[in-house]
């Protein structure tokens, strides 16, 4: 039996078979036992039914991306699994466990040379009062991966206790049956023992981390319309905001949501909404209003496959163009992108801080992978980023809401009801007092003021993740940062030095800092998850890329994995 630092497993089943439940219980139990890991799900666009799978990677070290291939795949049944067969990447070393009454595994599994073992999970479940095949699958996975049976049983008692003792006993019996069935399966790998942690690890999704980052950043009002894959942000925020004296309101649509947060922010309350690509499209006109009237707010876009309805349950990085360039007119605003589940917390908190400090809209570009992945991580550090909006004092003379002489372009903002602080905040070009005008001088002056706020601000080292050295730079963004980091580590093991450049702040561009990061580089490899290479085109528009440039890109739903990036690096060096 070989102990390995990480193992990758998929639990597959039709909708309602409990594959997602089994996967969630497995990563929760493994996390409680001390391992780290990542779980993401792959499901169809149906409201109910259809195909479902959980993809897990468990390890005794931090995990930010999926493995190149599955070590273990368990099929409760294989109904409709061929629909995402390309996402279930197996190889000759892989073990596939399936129910002989559950149909045939995806053709890709057989073609890969994976070994197939049959276990009659449904029949075994019938022999257990209230038995469920997914609990047997959980037992098989836990036994093969090296999770202790007694620990898992104790965990199940705590985790499922609210469902009643009958449900707990049925689940424990199913797990015992799975352990017994797995004892006869030859699987020559198991997870190395977890490394002790100084503090209890967190098990969180990116969407939950976004919610916590918003709370820490001072957000106290949220309005949103549910949309896949952003809804969990709202579900987490609803009770959390209430505990802080804040409010979440479910709007009738995205148009209402964006205008509600504009109104709340105008009234002095830091505000946020969360959506996905179709919702962001509807919000663009109102975001222009917030830019022109200098009202701070945060919009979280959990990107999915597009255009239009696209693939709501799959990840893609194709909203970059609309986020950066989608506003009409010259409309300076912030665009930021978290690089991991843990970074969702920091980046959202930073976005709230920047929006309030600069009185400007901020768009946070998360995506389905990082948003809905569940990751066991070390507790993120508390960062003291709480935006302090520059508020006007009671006016004794004429109040100039949009004063041109304001330091850094940020002028004091009055709150409704403040004596002498009346002004008009609308989308019309205005003068310093907010009075509408069509004068060329006023128009240019206010455009300059809004641009000066963002261009002159000192963003510090948070603008990007910069790691490594060498004459080859790997430039990527968002959720691909983890896969890029792992690929660079593999290249280092081959004796190849690669530098990582992953901007967190996408707008405004940082040409001087970017040039310094690429100083001395002779080659640049751009990695992104979009069909039209939007990130590469963005880089070409704003930065000078030195030497030879290559692009590794494709659309969703298939993620770009560390192995692909590593191959691109090594092939270029040959």
RODO-2510 file (C-alpha; in nm, 4 decimals, decimal comma):
residues 574
     n   res          X          Y          Z
     1     x     0,0000     0,0000     0,0000
     2     x     0,1475     0,3313    -0,1138
     3     x     0,0778     0,6448     0,0880
     4     x     0,0281     0,9489    -0,1342
     5     x    -0,0022     1,3191    -0,0582
     6     x    -0,3352     1,3561    -0,2425
     7     x    -0,6076     1,1454    -0,4016
     8     x    -0,8882     1,2405    -0,6380
     9     x    -1,2329     1,0807    -0,6342
    10     x    -1,5670     1,1276    -0,8087
    11     x    -1,9036     1,0037    -0,6822
    12     x    -2,1549     0,9870    -0,9667
    13     x    -2,5299     0,9313    -0,9796
    14     x    -2,8523     1,0476    -1,1342
    15     x    -3,0435     1,3339    -0,9740
    16     x    -3,1795     1,2206    -0,6389
    17     x    -2,9345     0,9327    -0,5980
    18     x    -2,7451     1,1230    -0,3294
    19     x    -2,4092     1,1610    -0,5026
    20     x    -2,3773     1,5230    -0,3910
    21     x    -2,4719     1,4345    -0,0333
    22     x    -2,2154     1,1557    -0,0184
    23     x    -1,9448     1,3831    -0,1541
    24     x    -2,0231     1,6599     0,0919
    25     x    -2,0186     1,4180     0,3853
    26     x    -1,6858     1,2767     0,2672
    27     x    -1,5076     1,6121     0,2512
    28     x    -1,6649     1,7229     0,5800
    29     x    -1,5451     1,4057     0,7521
    30     x    -1,1991     1,4260     0,5943
    31     x    -1,1696     1,7903     0,6976
    32     x    -1,2745     1,7067     1,0535
    33     x    -1,0085     1,4343     1,0551
    34     x    -0,7422     1,6894     0,9609
    35     x    -0,7035     1,6577     0,5844
    36     x    -0,7371     1,9458     0,3432
    37     x    -0,9234     1,9235     0,0168
    38     x    -1,1497     2,0660    -0,2491
    39     x    -1,4932     1,9571    -0,3665
    40     x    -1,6741     2,0826    -0,6699
    41     x    -1,9903     1,9557    -0,8279
    42     x    -2,0947     1,8963    -1,1827
    43     x    -2,4666     1,8933    -1,2566
    44     x    -2,6896     1,9581    -1,5530
    45     x    -2,9054     2,2687    -1,5965
    46     x    -3,2257     2,0880    -1,4919
    47     x    -3,4118     2,2141    -1,1872
    48     x    -3,4593     1,8537    -1,0717
    49     x    -3,3172     1,5204    -1,1858
    50     x    -3,0580     1,4786    -1,4570
    51     x    -2,6945     1,3932    -1,3989
    52     x    -2,4892     1,4773    -1,0898
    53     x    -2,1375     1,4165    -0,9617
    54     x    -1,9090     1,5417    -0,6904
    55     x    -1,5400     1,5756    -0,7737
    56     x    -1,3106     1,5722    -0,4708
    57     x    -0,9407     1,6061    -0,4159
    58     x    -0,8243     1,5242    -0,0645
    59     x    -0,4694     1,5928     0,0519
    60     x    -0,2388     1,6586     0,3444
    61     x    -0,1503     1,9965     0,1936
    62     x    -0,3480     2,2989     0,0652
    63     x    -0,5533     2,2299    -0,2496
    64     x    -0,6677     2,4998    -0,4934
    65     x    -0,7529     2,3006    -0,8062
    66     x    -0,8714     1,9626    -0,9268
    67     x    -0,6286     1,6826    -1,0091
    68     x    -0,5438     1,6010    -1,3685
    69     x    -0,7166     1,2619    -1,3462
    70     x    -0,9355     1,0674    -1,1080
    71     x    -0,7821     0,7980    -0,8930
    72     x    -1,1214     0,6612    -0,7926
    73     x    -1,4671     0,6929    -0,9479
    74     x    -1,7750     0,5454    -0,7816
    75     x    -2,1013     0,5220    -0,9721
    76     x    -2,4160     0,4834    -0,7633
    77     x    -2,5677     0,4565    -1,1102
    78     x    -2,4474     0,5733    -1,4495
    79     x    -2,7731     0,7227    -1,5805
    80     x    -2,6897     1,0260    -1,7979
    81     x    -2,3260     1,0185    -1,6790
    82     x    -2,2119     1,0249    -2,0408
    83     x    -2,3320     1,3861    -2,0558
    84     x    -2,0292     1,4939    -1,8534
    85     x    -1,8007     1,2021    -1,9358
    86     x    -1,5327     1,4448    -2,0554
    87     x    -1,5179     1,5928    -1,7038
    88     x    -1,4579     1,2472    -1,5506
    89     x    -1,1012     1,2039    -1,6665
    90     x    -0,9651     0,8572    -1,5822
    91     x    -0,6534     0,6664    -1,6830
    92     x    -0,4900     0,3217    -1,6588
    93     x    -0,4176     0,3723    -1,2886
    94     x    -0,7796     0,4662    -1,2083
    95     x    -1,0290     0,2415    -1,0302
    96     x    -1,3968     0,2585    -1,1295
    97     x    -1,6510     0,1068    -0,8885
    98     x    -2,0047     0,0695    -1,0182
    99     x    -2,3320    -0,1087    -0,9522
   100     x    -2,3922    -0,3821    -1,2124
   101     x    -2,7617    -0,2825    -1,2132
   102     x    -2,6769     0,0845    -1,2642
   103     x    -2,5873     0,0715    -1,6329
   104     x    -2,2492     0,1041    -1,8014
   105     x    -1,9806     0,3560    -1,7034
   106     x    -1,9150     0,6415    -1,9471
   107     x    -1,7370     0,5129    -2,2613
   108     x    -1,4427     0,7400    -2,1784
   109     x    -1,3700     0,5314    -1,8670
   110     x    -1,3384     0,2083    -2,0609
   111     x    -1,1348     0,3786    -2,3330
   112     x    -0,8891     0,5113    -2,0736
   113     x    -0,7951     0,1627    -1,9559
   114     x    -0,9364     0,2157    -1,6055
   115     x    -1,0042    -0,0972    -1,4001
   116     x    -1,3741    -0,1592    -1,3360
   117     x    -1,5092    -0,3362    -1,0250
   118     x    -1,8757    -0,4140    -0,9642
   119     x    -2,0461    -0,3721    -0,6256
   120     x    -2,4268    -0,4221    -0,6013
   121     x    -2,4910    -0,1096    -0,3958
   122     x    -2,8652    -0,0894    -0,4631
   123     x    -2,9212    -0,4509    -0,3647
   124     x    -2,7068    -0,4079    -0,0540
   125     x    -2,9124    -0,1026     0,0419
   126     x    -3,2344    -0,3045     0,0187
   127     x    -3,1002    -0,5378     0,2877
   128     x    -3,0704    -0,2414     0,5292
   129     x    -3,3851    -0,0886     0,6825
   130     x    -3,4162     0,2566     0,5193
   131     x    -3,0793     0,1946     0,3538
   132     x    -2,9461     0,4262     0,0845
   133     x    -2,6952     0,3306    -0,1871
   134     x    -2,5158     0,6641    -0,1479
   135     x    -2,4156     0,5750     0,2088
   136     x    -2,2678     0,2502     0,0795
   137     x    -2,0782     0,4532    -0,1816
   138     x    -1,9554     0,6800     0,0977
   139     x    -1,8297     0,3791     0,2922
   140     x    -1,6484     0,2416    -0,0130
   141     x    -1,4801     0,5750    -0,0815
   142     x    -1,3806     0,6280     0,2819
   143     x    -1,2316     0,2766     0,3129
   144     x    -1,0313     0,3040    -0,0079
   145     x    -0,9027     0,6537     0,0706
   146     x    -0,7988     0,5699     0,4251
   147     x    -1,0620     0,7454     0,6381
   148     x    -1,1066     0,5629     0,9693
   149     x    -1,4405     0,3787     0,9989
   150     x    -1,4948     0,4542     1,3688
   151     x    -1,4181     0,8234     1,3120
   152     x    -1,6611     0,8371     1,0190
   153     x    -1,9346     0,6678     1,2245
   154     x    -1,8910     0,9197     1,5064
   155     x    -1,8951     1,2042     1,2561
   156     x    -2,2181     1,0744     1,0991
   157     x    -2,3845     1,0615     1,4412
   158     x    -2,3070     1,4300     1,4948
   159     x    -2,3777     1,5408     1,1391
   160     x    -2,7075     1,3571     1,0871
   161     x    -2,8330     1,3538     1,4451
   162     x    -3,1064     1,6058     1,3720
   163     x    -3,2642     1,3635     1,1237
   164     x    -3,3392     1,1170     1,4014
   165     x    -3,1779     0,8003     1,5314
   166     x    -3,3317     0,5806     1,2620
   167     x    -3,1647     0,7843     0,9869
   168     x    -2,8335     0,7794     1,1738
   169     x    -2,8415     0,4011     1,2202
   170     x    -2,9397     0,3408     0,8575
   171     x    -2,6542     0,5635     0,7391
   172     x    -2,4021     0,3947     0,9695
   173     x    -2,5180     0,0522     0,8512
   174     x    -2,4744     0,1598     0,4902
   175     x    -2,1252     0,2888     0,5638
   176     x    -2,0335    -0,0381     0,7374
   177     x    -2,1567    -0,2307     0,4339
   178     x    -1,9486    -0,0081     0,2090
   179     x    -1,6385    -0,0611     0,4210
   180     x    -1,6926    -0,4392     0,4084
   181     x    -1,7378    -0,4366     0,0311
   182     x    -1,4271    -0,2212    -0,0179
   183     x    -1,2140    -0,4592     0,1909
   184     x    -1,2105    -0,6985    -0,1028
   185     x    -1,1150    -0,4347    -0,3615
   186     x    -0,7506    -0,4038    -0,4603
   187     x    -0,6564    -0,0344    -0,4448
   188     x    -0,2868     0,0190    -0,3811
   189     x    -0,3020     0,3846    -0,2717
   190     x    -0,4182     0,5602     0,0404
   191     x    -0,3927     0,9126     0,1749
   192     x    -0,0918     0,9945     0,3875
   193     x    -0,1803     1,0951     0,7413
   194     x    -0,2971     1,4554     0,7733
   195     x    -0,0576     1,7145     0,9050
   196     x    -0,1586     1,8625     1,2404
   197     x    -0,3136     2,2073     1,2293
   198     x    -0,2565     2,4760     1,4910
   199     x    -0,6194     2,5903     1,4603
   200     x    -0,9403     2,4322     1,3400
   201     x    -0,9677     2,4539     0,9645
   202     x    -1,2580     2,6150     0,7863
   203     x    -1,4752     2,4330     0,5338
   204     x    -1,6212     2,7007     0,3100
   205     x    -1,7256     2,7743    -0,0464
   206     x    -1,6174     3,0770    -0,2429
   207     x    -1,9719     3,2142    -0,2352
   208     x    -1,9776     3,1881     0,1446
   209     x    -1,6357     3,3540     0,1617
   210     x    -1,7676     3,6371    -0,0570
   211     x    -2,0476     3,6892     0,1936
   212     x    -1,8084     3,7015     0,4874
   213     x    -1,5789     3,9392     0,3004
   214     x    -1,8755     4,1679     0,2370
   215     x    -1,9686     4,1703     0,6063
   216     x    -1,6085     4,2372     0,7095
   217     x    -1,5869     4,5132     0,4509
   218     x    -1,8803     4,6970     0,6075
   219     x    -2,1634     4,5951     0,3727
   220     x    -2,4949     4,6266     0,5566
   221     x    -2,7516     4,6092     0,2767
   222     x    -2,7876     4,3604    -0,0070
   223     x    -3,0565     4,3285    -0,2715
   224     x    -3,0479     4,0567    -0,5317
   225     x    -3,2449     3,8224    -0,7523
   226     x    -3,1485     3,4528    -0,7270
   227     x    -2,9421     3,3199    -1,0176
   228     x    -2,7147     3,0211    -1,0644
   229     x    -2,4331     3,0052    -0,9585
   230     x    -2,4487     3,3118    -0,7288
   231     x    -2,7503     3,2260    -0,5139
   232     x    -2,5441     3,0866    -0,2242
   233     x    -2,3999     3,4343    -0,1673
   234     x    -2,7497     3,5561    -0,0900
   235     x    -2,8402     3,2499     0,1165
   236     x    -2,5336     3,3052     0,3358
   237     x    -2,5802     3,6805     0,3634
   238     x    -2,9482     3,6739     0,4652
   239     x    -2,8949     3,5550     0,8252
   240     x    -2,5447     3,7024     0,8537
   241     x    -2,6583     4,0558     0,7697
   242     x    -2,9444     4,0290     1,0174
   243     x    -2,6945     3,9514     1,2946
   244     x    -2,5067     4,2748     1,2190
   245     x    -2,8160     4,4933     1,1978
   246     x    -2,8170     4,4780     0,8192
   247     x    -3,0813     4,3673     0,5698
   248     x    -3,1010     4,1471     0,2606
   249     x    -3,3945     4,2010     0,0271
   250     x    -3,4888     3,9611    -0,2527
   251     x    -3,5753     4,1815    -0,5477
   252     x    -3,8186     4,1003    -0,8274
   253     x    -3,5396     4,1088    -1,0861
   254     x    -3,1842     4,2301    -1,1428
   255     x    -3,2958     4,5762    -1,2569
   256     x    -3,4700     4,6285    -0,9257
   257     x    -3,1755     4,4864    -0,7291
   258     x    -2,9128     4,7216    -0,8725
   259     x    -3,1345     5,0264    -0,8291
   260     x    -3,2165     4,9260    -0,4723
   261     x    -2,8506     4,9156    -0,3753
   262     x    -2,7893     5,2472    -0,5489
   263     x    -3,0658     5,3968    -0,3365
   264     x    -2,9419     5,2385    -0,0151
   265     x    -2,5872     5,3565    -0,0787
   266     x    -2,7101     5,7060    -0,1648
   267     x    -2,8723     5,6978     0,1782
   268     x    -2,5388     5,6164     0,3426
   269     x    -2,5429     5,2357     0,3780
   270     x    -2,2639     5,0322     0,2102
   271     x    -2,4445     4,8004    -0,0325
   272     x    -2,3925     4,4955    -0,2528
   273     x    -2,5653     4,2687    -0,5013
   274     x    -2,4623     3,9287    -0,6404
   275     x    -2,5497     3,7937    -0,9832
   276     x    -2,4111     3,6141    -1,2885
   277     x    -2,3558     3,7158    -1,6507
   278     x    -2,7191     3,7598    -1,7609
   279     x    -2,7909     3,9663    -1,4507
   280     x    -2,4837     4,1824    -1,5004
   281     x    -2,6024     4,2591    -1,8544
   282     x    -2,9267     4,3964    -1,7116
   283     x    -2,7423     4,6077    -1,4545
   284     x    -2,5103     4,7932    -1,6908
   285     x    -2,7215     5,1060    -1,7416
   286     x    -2,7707     5,1496    -1,3667
   287     x    -2,3986     5,0967    -1,3076
   288     x    -2,3382     5,3893    -1,5426
   289     x    -2,5715     5,5954    -1,3233
   290     x    -2,3746     5,4958    -1,0110
   291     x    -2,0508     5,5931    -1,1847
   292     x    -2,1797     5,9324    -1,2994
   293     x    -2,3366     6,0142    -0,9623
   294     x    -2,0348     5,8729    -0,7718
   295     x    -2,2342     5,6324    -0,5569
   296     x    -2,0263     5,3442    -0,4154
   297     x    -2,1506     4,9849    -0,4435
   298     x    -2,0275     4,6307    -0,5033
   299     x    -2,1553     4,3878    -0,7679
   300     x    -2,0385     4,0270    -0,7400
   301     x    -2,0556     3,8426    -1,0737
   302     x    -2,0167     3,4654    -1,0288
   303     x    -1,9396     3,3898    -1,3928
   304     x    -2,0844     3,0941    -1,5827
   305     x    -2,0822     2,9679    -1,9398
   306     x    -2,2358     3,2122    -2,1860
   307     x    -2,3652     3,3958    -2,3802
   308     x    -2,7343     3,4187    -2,2888
   309     x    -2,8488     3,1370    -2,0592
   310     x    -2,5425     2,9389    -2,1692
   311     x    -2,4416     2,6706    -1,9189
   312     x    -2,5648     2,7981    -1,5823
   313     x    -2,3942     2,5233    -1,3798
   314     x    -2,0477     2,5381    -1,5371
   315     x    -1,7552     2,7775    -1,5054
   316     x    -1,6075     3,0217    -1,7562
   317     x    -1,4096     3,3470    -1,7510
   318     x    -1,5940     3,5184    -2,0343
   319     x    -1,7489     3,8169    -1,8522
   320     x    -1,4198     4,0067    -1,8480
   321     x    -1,5065     4,2219    -2,1473
   322     x    -1,8462     4,3344    -2,0217
   323     x    -1,7105     4,3999    -1,6718
   324     x    -1,4209     4,6153    -1,7927
   325     x    -1,5659     4,7721    -2,1084
   326     x    -1,9443     4,7257    -2,0864
   327     x    -2,0368     5,0713    -1,9559
   328     x    -2,1173     5,3262    -2,2236
   329     x    -1,9194     5,6479    -2,2249
   330     x    -1,5973     5,6984    -2,0300
   331     x    -1,6973     5,5431    -1,6976
   332     x    -1,4024     5,4640    -1,4682
   333     x    -1,4857     5,1873    -1,2207
   334     x    -1,3219     4,9000    -1,0352
   335     x    -1,2975     4,5387    -1,1489
   336     x    -1,1381     4,2810    -0,9205
   337     x    -1,1043     3,9013    -0,9342
   338     x    -1,0497     3,6594    -0,6433
   339     x    -0,7925     3,3863    -0,7015
   340     x    -0,9139     3,1124    -0,4659
   341     x    -1,1893     3,0325    -0,2191
   342     x    -0,9940     3,1957     0,0635
   343     x    -0,9179     3,4952    -0,1583
   344     x    -1,2917     3,5455    -0,2207
   345     x    -1,3062     3,6758     0,1352
   346     x    -1,0158     3,9176     0,0983
   347     x    -1,1005     4,0418    -0,2520
   348     x    -1,4651     4,1140    -0,1663
   349     x    -1,3626     4,2929     0,1514
   350     x    -1,1050     4,4934    -0,0446
   351     x    -1,3643     4,5731    -0,3134
   352     x    -1,6008     4,7134    -0,0491
   353     x    -1,3153     4,9166     0,0979
   354     x    -1,2148     5,0585    -0,2401
   355     x    -1,5726     5,1314    -0,3473
   356     x    -1,6452     5,3266    -0,0293
   357     x    -1,3097     5,5065    -0,0279
   358     x    -1,3316     5,6090    -0,3939
   359     x    -1,7111     5,6499    -0,4230
   360     x    -1,7262     5,4236    -0,7252
   361     x    -1,8884     5,0952    -0,8353
   362     x    -1,6749     4,7826    -0,7937
   363     x    -1,7360     4,4583    -0,9841
   364     x    -1,5961     4,1368    -0,8324
   365     x    -1,5477     3,8662    -1,0978
   366     x    -1,5748     3,5303    -0,9282
   367     x    -1,6830     3,2188    -1,1228
   368     x    -1,8778     2,8958    -1,0763
   369     x    -1,5678     2,6903    -0,9949
   370     x    -1,4353     2,9063    -0,7139
   371     x    -1,7834     3,0177    -0,6069
   372     x    -1,9375     2,6751    -0,5575
   373     x    -1,6273     2,4755    -0,4641
   374     x    -1,6128     2,3639    -0,1030
   375     x    -1,2580     2,3826     0,0322
   376     x    -1,0937     2,2877     0,3612
   377     x    -0,8591     2,5774     0,4314
   378     x    -0,6640     2,7369     0,7116
   379     x    -0,8565     3,0165     0,8801
   380     x    -0,7947     3,3348     0,6755
   381     x    -0,6276     3,6190     0,8584
   382     x    -0,8401     3,9105     0,9746
   383     x    -0,7560     4,2099     0,7554
   384     x    -0,8446     4,5612     0,8682
   385     x    -1,0054     4,6785     0,5445
   386     x    -1,3234     4,8703     0,6215
   387     x    -1,3972     5,1502     0,3789
   388     x    -1,4575     5,4933     0,5275
   389     x    -1,6697     5,7033     0,2975
   390     x    -1,5760     6,0692     0,2961
   391     x    -1,8878     6,2332     0,4362
   392     x    -1,9766     6,5983     0,4183
   393     x    -2,0148     6,8039     0,7338
   394     x    -2,3146     7,0296     0,7707
   395     x    -2,2830     7,2893     0,4989
   396     x    -2,2650     7,6566     0,5932
   397     x    -2,2330     7,7815     0,2378
   398     x    -2,3045     7,6379    -0,1045
   399     x    -2,2575     7,2589    -0,0960
   400     x    -2,0538     7,1340    -0,3906
   401     x    -2,1111     6,7609    -0,3999
   402     x    -1,8825     6,7185    -0,7021
   403     x    -1,6185     6,9740    -0,6073
   404     x    -1,3291     6,9732    -0,8521
   405     x    -1,0795     7,0891    -0,5901
   406     x    -1,1377     6,7758    -0,3786
   407     x    -0,8174     6,5967    -0,2823
   408     x    -0,7574     6,3011    -0,5136
   409     x    -1,0888     6,3677    -0,6860
   410     x    -1,2942     6,2290    -0,3952
   411     x    -1,5412     6,4942    -0,2776
   412     x    -1,7396     6,4757     0,0496
   413     x    -2,0762     6,3032     0,0136
   414     x    -2,3798     6,4345     0,1983
   415     x    -2,6384     6,2012     0,3469
   416     x    -3,0070     6,2791     0,2784
   417     x    -3,1489     6,4955     0,5552
   418     x    -2,8190     6,6673     0,6333
   419     x    -2,8669     7,0419     0,6787
   420     x    -2,7457     7,2268     0,3703
   421     x    -2,6464     6,9059     0,1907
   422     x    -2,9165     6,8920    -0,0738
   423     x    -2,7973     6,7967    -0,4225
   424     x    -2,9124     6,6125    -0,7329
   425     x    -2,7540     6,2732    -0,8002
   426     x    -2,8529     6,1549    -1,1465
   427     x    -2,7004     6,0415    -1,4726
   428     x    -2,6980     6,3782    -1,6465
   429     x    -2,3709     6,5604    -1,6861
   430     x    -2,3549     6,8091    -1,4011
   431     x    -2,1454     7,0855    -1,2517
   432     x    -1,9830     7,0866    -0,9078
   433     x    -2,3181     7,1396    -0,7336
   434     x    -2,4852     6,8525    -0,9198
   435     x    -2,6932     7,0838    -1,1395
   436     x    -2,7438     6,9317    -1,4888
   437     x    -2,5517     7,1002    -1,7684
   438     x    -2,4513     7,0359    -2,1283
   439     x    -2,1476     7,2602    -2,1131
   440     x    -1,8258     7,1241    -2,2585
   441     x    -1,6141     7,2602    -1,9735
   442     x    -1,8267     7,0969    -1,7020
   443     x    -1,8410     6,7689    -1,8925
   444     x    -1,4635     6,7470    -1,9317
   445     x    -1,4013     6,8564    -1,5745
   446     x    -1,6246     6,5864    -1,4228
   447     x    -1,4785     6,3188    -1,6528
   448     x    -1,1308     6,4220    -1,5366
   449     x    -1,2404     6,4174    -1,1723
   450     x    -1,3811     6,0625    -1,1920
   451     x    -1,0731     5,9327    -1,3728
   452     x    -0,8363     6,1061    -1,1301
   453     x    -0,9910     5,9256    -0,8320
   454     x    -0,8938     5,5832    -0,9629
   455     x    -0,5700     5,6690    -1,1418
   456     x    -0,4167     5,8465    -0,8437
   457     x    -0,5089     5,5956    -0,5738
   458     x    -0,2318     5,3820    -0,4222
   459     x    -0,3534     5,0207    -0,4361
   460     x    -0,0443     4,8678    -0,2770
   461     x     0,0827     4,5159    -0,3305
   462     x    -0,2667     4,3650    -0,3335
   463     x    -0,3110     4,4517    -0,7004
   464     x    -0,1568     4,1181    -0,8070
   465     x    -0,0009     3,7925    -0,6928
   466     x     0,3651     3,7868    -0,7964
   467     x     0,5676     3,4717    -0,7318
   468     x     0,8810     3,3032    -0,8626
   469     x     1,1533     3,4035    -1,1040
   470     x     1,2938     3,3065    -1,4429
   471     x     1,2649     3,4484    -1,7928
   472     x     0,9254     3,2871    -1,8560
   473     x     0,6193     3,4520    -1,7015
   474     x     0,2867     3,2720    -1,6647
   475     x     0,0139     3,5361    -1,6646
   476     x    -0,3343     3,4297    -1,5570
   477     x    -0,6241     3,5499    -1,3445
   478     x    -0,9080     3,4444    -1,1182
   479     x    -0,9708     3,0816    -1,0301
   480     x    -0,6983     2,9557    -1,2668
   481     x    -0,4332     3,0930    -1,0320
   482     x    -0,4319     2,7710    -0,8266
   483     x    -0,3796     2,5455    -1,1280
   484     x    -0,1084     2,7807    -1,2564
   485     x     0,0697     2,7743    -0,9192
   486     x     0,0674     2,3928    -0,9149
   487     x     0,1954     2,3770    -1,2733
   488     x     0,4809     2,6114    -1,1820
   489     x     0,5701     2,3884    -0,8868
   490     x     0,5873     2,0871    -1,1191
   491     x     0,8046     2,2831    -1,3608
   492     x     1,0361     2,3750    -1,0729
   493     x     1,0743     2,0036    -0,9984
   494     x     1,1879     1,9674    -1,3605
   495     x     1,4443     2,2432    -1,3120
   496     x     1,2425     2,5082    -1,4995
   497     x     1,1921     2,8471    -1,3369
   498     x     0,8632     3,0209    -1,4095
   499     x     0,7287     3,3438    -1,2614
   500     x     0,3598     3,3809    -1,1782
   501     x     0,1792     3,7078    -1,2491
   502     x    -0,1892     3,7019    -1,1532
   503     x    -0,3561     4,0448    -1,1332
   504     x    -0,6299     4,0762    -0,8725
   505     x    -0,7090     4,4342    -0,9776
   506     x    -0,8138     4,4319    -1,3439
   507     x    -0,9461     4,7857    -1,3686
   508     x    -0,8003     5,0371    -1,3505
   509     x    -0,4951     4,8952    -1,5270
   510     x    -0,1588     4,9226    -1,3506
   511     x     0,0929     4,9660    -1,6373
   512     x     0,3944     5,0661    -1,4283
   513     x     0,3524     4,7812    -1,1799
   514     x     0,2865     4,5319    -1,4589
   515     x     0,5950     4,6432    -1,6482
   516     x     0,8028     4,5961    -1,3338
   517     x     0,6602     4,2463    -1,2848
   518     x     0,7590     4,1488    -1,6404
   519     x     1,0987     4,3159    -1,6390
   520     x     1,3592     4,0803    -1,7843
   521     x     1,1059     3,8281    -1,9114
   522     x     1,1628     3,6883    -2,2575
   523     x     0,8474     3,4793    -2,2892
   524     x     0,4923     3,5156    -2,1653
   525     x     0,2374     3,2339    -2,1399
   526     x    -0,1196     3,3618    -2,0967
   527     x    -0,3690     3,1110    -1,9500
   528     x    -0,7435     3,1785    -1,9437
   529     x    -1,0855     3,0118    -1,9621
   530     x    -1,2534     3,1918    -2,2506
   531     x    -1,3127     3,1075    -2,6154
   532     x    -1,2186     3,4504    -2,7478
   533     x    -0,8998     3,4938    -2,5413
   534     x    -1,0528     3,7988    -2,3714
   535     x    -0,7807     3,8200    -2,1071
   536     x    -0,5030     3,8136    -2,3683
   537     x    -0,6761     4,0911    -2,5617
   538     x    -0,7186     4,2883    -2,2385
   539     x    -0,3453     4,2525    -2,1686
   540     x    -0,2589     4,3648    -2,5220
   541     x    -0,4835     4,6686    -2,4838
   542     x    -0,3301     4,7919    -2,1588
   543     x     0,0211     4,6505    -2,1300
   544     x     0,3375     4,5894    -2,3284
   545     x     0,4070     4,2152    -2,3271
   546     x     0,7768     4,1441    -2,3797
   547     x     0,9253     3,8825    -2,6108
   548     x     0,7266     3,5915    -2,7476
   549     x     0,3700     3,5447    -2,6254
   550     x     0,1650     3,2263    -2,6322
   551     x    -0,1930     3,1739    -2,5197
   552     x    -0,3471     2,8639    -2,3628
   553     x    -0,7211     2,9213    -2,3656
   554     x    -1,0495     2,7428    -2,4111
   555     x    -1,4081     2,7991    -2,2975
   556     x    -1,5825     2,6084    -2,0223
   557     x    -1,7079     2,3703    -1,9066
   558     x    -1,3829     2,1691    -1,9040
   559     x    -1,1404     2,3324    -1,6576
   560     x    -0,7821     2,3986    -1,7586
   561     x    -0,5810     2,1741    -1,5277
   562     x    -0,2319     2,1990    -1,3873
   563     x    -0,1061     1,9167    -1,6098
   564     x    -0,2043     2,1031    -1,9264
   565     x    -0,0302     2,4178    -1,8113
   566     x     0,2777     2,2176    -1,7097
   567     x     0,2918     2,0566    -2,0552
   568     x     0,2642     2,3967    -2,2219
   569     x     0,5594     2,5159    -2,0122
   570     x     0,7822     2,2146    -2,0749
   571     x     0,7038     2,1937    -2,4466
   572     x     0,8013     2,5581    -2,4854
   573     x     1,1310     2,4972    -2,3106
   574     x     1,2274     2,2027    -2,5338
***
